[in-house]
Amino acid sequence: MSSNDGKLLLRTVRGERQDRPPIWIMRQAGRYLPEYRELRASVSGFLELCYTPSLAAEVTLQPLRRFDLDAAILFSDILVIPDALGQKVGFEAGEGPLLTPLDEAAIARLSPDVIVERLAPVLETIERVRAGLASDRTLIGFCGSPWTVATYMLGGRGSSDQAAARLFALRHSEAFAALIDILIRASTAYLVAQLKAGADVVQLFESWAQNLDERAFDEYVVGSTRRIVEGIRAEIPGAPIIGFPRAAAALLPRYVAGTGVDLVGLDQAVPLGFVKGALPPNFPVQGNLDPLRLAVGGDQMARRAEEIIAGFGDRPHVFNLGHGIIPETPVEHVAALIEIVKGRR
């Protein structure tokens, strides 16, 4: 981990309020950028791009060459962990990620001990980005949280209700607990390695926090995240960690109280006023402009961005979207949003 001098976003994660919120954008390195699409066309597959450090570093840095963002986020994917564990992972155009679903026997064959070795190309990408990133910009590493990654490993793809994973957890509780334990150990080792390679802060993406009752949320989401946070800090005391439990809704306070993360990401459905009453005073937050507002742009985007900045003005705040930027987003809308957040228009 490098010095945090001048790194506005890192200081915010650590609990310091700033004169204006730092800004980065989820999926800021990706399909809405023409330079990304050109580079993506030069390789045979998405995972090849993730595992080629020179190309992945270039993609990571592309948005910072075009926009005045406060942070770079590693270009990779949450499914590199199941891929490194030996599960077959593919990405099909128009289909999204496709995995060979696990059964109890396949879970028993997984080992987290190979993670750091097999994901060495990703760690090299971090080193390359660190070398090419301005000293006042924060570098964010990440991985998927165990519950979210497990939903893909058990269901074979994304789904609206995560029914395959939820049913497996209820019917095969011991095997499911073993899978979560493997993912906790693998994620902890991977994030520690990212921090040692040069990431300033890491983010845990809990993309499928919805559809769980409170007991399952406490066990699968809060409990596993807390174990990762504790494991990282046992290796790197004080490591700064962001948690993003998308669609946690009324369970958001449980996540903040129980996980130990330094800052929580908010999706666009979280009301601004809810945060004031539900989260501790001065607890840092990140978010939460609707990605579709950015895609449409104009006055409605500007008004909502200003409402968000004002709504979180009483606490440390990192400006971001409520989820990832969509591919149809015009690049000029991104530039306009950054100007608004930085108070230039």
N, C-alpha and C positions, 0 to 999 in steps of 0.2 A: 504494500500500500504506500502511496506517495503522500507528500505533504498536502494539507488541505488549504494552504495559504492561497487566497484569491479565488477559491472554488466555491462560488455562491451556492450551488445546489448541495454540495456536500455539507456546508455549514448549516444549511436549512435542515437537512436530515438530522443533523446533530442537535437541532432544537433552537437555532438562532433565527430570530425574525429579521427579514431584510427590508430594505426600502421598497423593493418591488420583488414579486415572486420570480425565482428562476424558472425557466421553461425547457422542457423536452417533450417529445411526442411519442407515445407508444407506437411501435412499428414505423418510426421515422425513417429507418433504412429499409426501403422496400419498393413495392410495385407502383406507387404513385409517381416515382421518380423516373424520368426517361433514361437517365444514365444507369440506373439499376436494371431496367428492362434490357438495355443493350448488353450489359455484362452478363445477366442471367442467360441470355440467348447463346452465350459463348461456351456454356458447359452443358453436359448431358442431363444433369439432374440437380434437384435442390440440395440434397445432402452433399453432393460433390462441391457445391459452392460453400456450404457450411464448413467442410473439412479441408478446404484449400486456403491456408492462412493468408496468402498474399491477396486473394480475391475477397475473402471475408473481411479482411482489414480495410480494403478499399471500399467495400459496401458500407461498413460501419462509419467511415469518415465522409462518405459522399454528402449526407445532409448537412454536415458542419461546413463543408466548402460552399454550399449554396445558401445556407441560412445562419443567422446569428443565434444559434442554440447554445444553451449553457452546459449541455452534456451530450456525450456519445453513449449509446447503448450497444453492447456487443451484438453483432449480427450472428445469430444462431437460431436454434429452435428448442422448445421444451422437450421434444421427442428424441433428442440425441442421447438422453439417458437410457430409455429402453433400447435404442439401437446399440449403444455400447454394452448393454447387458446381454445382447445376443438375440433379442426379439427382432423379427423381420419387420422393417419399417419402410414404407414407400410413400411418395407424394405424387398423386396423379392429377393432371390438369383438370379442373372442374370438379374434382372429387375431394380434394384435401388429403390429409394424411390417412393412410390405410395400413393397418397392422394385422398380423396374424394373432387372433385373440388367444390369451393364455388360459390354460386350465391348471388344475392343482399340480399335476406332474411337472408342467413347464415352470411354474413358480418355484418349485423345489430345486430346479437346475440353475436358477439365477444366482449370481454372486456379485456383490457390490465392490469387491476388492479390485476389479479390473478397471474401474471407472476412470481414474486419473490417467492411467496409461493409455487407454483407448481414446480418451478425449484430449490427448496431448496437442493435436492440431488446433483445437479451440483455444487452448491456453497459449499457444504460439500466436494466434490471432490477437489475443489481449496484449501480449508483449509488443507486437507490431503497432497496434493502435496506440498504446501508451507512448511509444517512441515518436509517433507522428501527431499526437494531440497537443494542442496548446496547453501550457502549464496552468492556465486559469479555468480549464474545462474539466468537468467531472467525467470519469469513465464508469459506467454502470455495467456490472455483470448480472447474470440472472440464471434461474432455472425454474422449471415448473414445480409446484408444490405436490407432495405425494398423492393426495386424493385426486387432483386433476390428472396427473400422469397415469395413475391407476385406471381412471375411467377409459383412457385410450387403450391401455394395455389389455384390459378385460373386454372392452366393447369392440375393439378393432377400428374404431373411428370416433369422431365427435358425434354427439347426439344432443337433442334438446332436453332429455330427461335423465340421462345417465343411468337408465334402468338396468343395463347389463351389469354395471359395477355395483349398483345398490343391491340388486338381487344376489349377486355373488357374495357380497359382504355379509348378507343375512343367512344365506344357505351354507356358506363355507367359511365360517368366521375365522378358523385357525389359519387357513391358507391365505385369507385376505390380510390378516394381521401380519403374517410372514412377508407378504408382498409390500405392505406399508413399511415394515421395518427395513427391508432391503432398500426401498426408495429413500427412506430417511438417511440411512448410512451413505448411500451413493450421493444424494444431494448435498449432504454435509461435506463430504470429501471434495466434491466438485466445486462447491462455492468457496471453500477454504483455498483450494488451488487457484481459483480465479482471483481472489484477493491477493494471494502471494505473487501472482503473475502481473499484477498492476492495476486491477480494478479498485476503484475508490470506495464503492458501495455495491451491494448486491440486492436484487429484488426477487422475491418469491411470487410467482404468478399462480394464484388460485383462481383459474379462469372459470371453474364450474362449482363455485361455492353455493349455488342455489340448489333447490330440490332436496335438501337434507333437513331432517328434523333436528331439534336442538341437541338431542343426545348424540346423533351421528355427527353433527357439526362439531361438537366439543371433542369427540374422539378422533375423527378423520382429519379435520381441518385444524382446529386449535391445538390439539395435542401433538400432532405430527410437526406442525410449524414450530411449536415451542421446543421440541427436541432438536430440531435443526438449528434454531437460534442458539440454544445452549451449547450445542456441539461446535458451532462456528466460534463462539466466544471462548470456549475452552482452549481453542487453538490460537485465536486472535482476539485477545481481550479488547472490548470496546468496538468491535467491528460494526460499522453502520449497515443496517438492514431495513429494507422497505418491504412491506407486505401488501399485496393487492388481492383481497378477497372479493372478487367481482360478484355482485348480486347477493352479498351477505345480508343486506337489508337490516332487519331489526336485530340480527345476530352480530352486527358489526361491533358493538361495544364489547361483546364477549371475546372477539378476536383481538381487539386492542388490549384488553385487560389480561388475556391469558397467554399471548404468544411471546411478548417481549420485543416485538419489532419497534424500531425507532420512529417510523412514519408509516401511515396507512394510506393506500390509494383508494380513491372513491370512484365508483362508476357514476354515470350521469343520472341514475335514478335516485341517488342520495340527495334529499333536500338540504339546501344550505343551512336552514334553521335547525334541522335535526342534529347536525354535528355539534352545534353549540351546547345543546342539552345532553347529548349522548356520550360525548368524548370528554376526557379530562381537559381542563383549561390549558392552553398552550401546547397541547399535543399536536405534533406536525401532521399535516394532511397533504395529499396530492390529488389533483384533478380539477374539475371533472366535466369539461365541456363535451357535449354530445358530438361524436365524430361526424354525424350527418349535418350538424350546424356548420362545422368546418367545411364540409363538402359543398354546401350551398353558399356560404360566405355572406358578405354584405353587412347591412346594418343589424340584422337579427343576430349574427355571430358576434359583432362588436358589442351589442347591448348585453348579451348573455356573458361574454367574457368579462366585461366590466362588473356585472353582478357577482360573478364568482370571485373575482379579486376582492371586491368589497365585502362579500359574505365571509371570506376567510381572512380578513384583515386583522383579526384579533389573535392570530396564531401563526407559527411558521407554516408557509404554504409553498408548495411546488406546483406551478401551473402545468396541467396536462389534459389529455382527453379522458373521457370516462371509459374508453376502450381503444383499440387500435385504429389508426387512420385507415380509411378505406381507399382502395386503389383508384377510384374515380375522382379523388380530391385534386383540384387544380393547385399547382405549386404556388400560384400567386396568392391563393387563400392562406396558405401556410405562412408565407412571408408577411401578409397583412396581420395575421393573428400575432405573430412575434412582435411586430411593431406596436400593436395594442398593449400587449402584456408589458413591454418595456417602456410604455408611456411615451411613445414617439408620435402618436396620432390620436 
